[in-house]
Structures are given as C-alpha cells and as structure tokens.
Amino acid sequence: MSTPEELADVRSLNGLAETWRTAANGSRRFVPSFDPRSGGRSSRVLVLMQSPGPQTIAAAHAAICSEDNPGPTAAAFRAARIESGLARGEYVRWNLIPWELPDRVRLADIDEGRHALATLLAALPTLTAIVTYGTVALDGVMRHLTLDEHPRLLPVIAAPHPSPANGRHRSEQHFRSVQALRLAALARQT
C-alpha cells in the first residue's frame, strides 16, 4: 500500500505526463501514467525503455508504465528487477519517447523525447543512475547529455531491450539486465 507522500510523488510526475499528451501542434496523443507503486519523484534509479508497447497502448486511459503490465517485456523486466535486488520503490520506469509512435522511430522522435527526458530528470531530484533498455533509449540519453547545454551527469548503464523480439541470446540478455539493475542499485550507495 502506498503512503500519501508516495502517491503525491507519483501524482506530480503524472502532471508531466499530462503535458506530454498534447503534441507541439496541439493534437492529443497517448501517454501512459506513471506507476503508483514506483518510487515516483523519490526514485534513485530511472529505468528507461523506448516507447509505450502495444499492450500498454491497448489499456488506453487506464494505462501505466509498469512492470505489472501484461506481456513478455514487462515480465522479463520484472524477473530481472527482482533478481537484481532493486526494490520497487527505488526506481521509476518510463520511456524515452513517452507517447505512442505510429511508425518506426525517427530521429525527430528521439529528439522530442530527449526534451521530455530533460524535464523528467529535473523532476527526479534524488536520481543517482539511469538504466537504458535498447538502443533508442541509450541514444536518447546520450543525445541529451551531449546536446543539452547544462546536462545533469549521472551514471548511465545500458542493457539490451527485454522484448522477446530481441531474444537471440535470451540468457545473456537476462544476465545483462540483472547486472545493469544491480549496478544502478550500487550507484545509490556511493
């Protein structure tokens, strides 16, 4: 059960999600909410995926970005997170590109996402590490760090995306995910 303070931490992040639901051209777009069981603004680790997946999008207005979502990607992440020892309340999971993408990822999507990432990072004052899953999330974070005028420097640990489509080396993929989350957990202790 979440405390009122924890719920307030997530509520303020959901205010950001609401701003991202309106595109620059004024049109509305799908953006899930933050997981109420996450660490919210008090999170020490940001877990960053690419963009909302099909099952999250299918949940429509009830959608949250969570390890509890149905599907193999969320299940693979949850298993790695539990094995790593990273507590549920110590991280927040989000997407570099918080909105639904109609097609393949374009550089313009990554750049728009990195601006949203800058806003999110400013809202996470106790953050000590970022774990990226997949090349799009890693590219977005690196573009943020190297293109932003005054980036906040944090350890960035990259792991392969936990999607079953990325499963050629599934056991190595799981091991790398566990290790990335363990390293992120260690960053908070130093």
C-alpha positions, 0 to 999 in steps of 0.5 A: 500500500502506498503512503500519501507522500508516495502517491503525491510523488507519483501524482506530480510526475503524472502532471508531466505526463499530462503535458506530454499528451498534447503534441507541439501542434496541439493534437492529443496523443497517448501517454501512459501514467506513471506507476503508483507503486514506483518510487515516483519523484523519490526514485534513485534509479530511472529505468528507461525503455523506448516507447509505450508497447502495444499492450500498454497502448491497448489499456488506453486511459487506464494505462501505466508504465509498469512492470505489472503490465501484461506481456513478455517485456514487462515480465522479463523486466520484472524477473530481472528487477527482482533478481537484481535486488532493486526494490520497487520503490527505488526506481521509476520506469518510463520511456524515452519517447513517452507517447505512442509512435505510429511508425518506426522511430525517427530521429525527430522522435528521439529528439522530442523525447530527449526534451521530455527526458530533460524535464523528467530528470529535473523532476527526479531530484534524488536520481543517482543512475539511469538504466537504458533498455535498447538502443533508442533509449541509450541514444536518447540519453546520450543525445541529451547529455551531449546536446543539452547545454547544462546536462545533469551527469549521472551514471548511465548503464545500458542493457539490451531491450527485454522484448522477446523480439530481441531474444537471440541470446535470451540468457545473456540478455537476462544476465545483462539486465540483472547486472545493469539493475544491480549496478544502478542499485550500487550507484545509490550507495556511493 
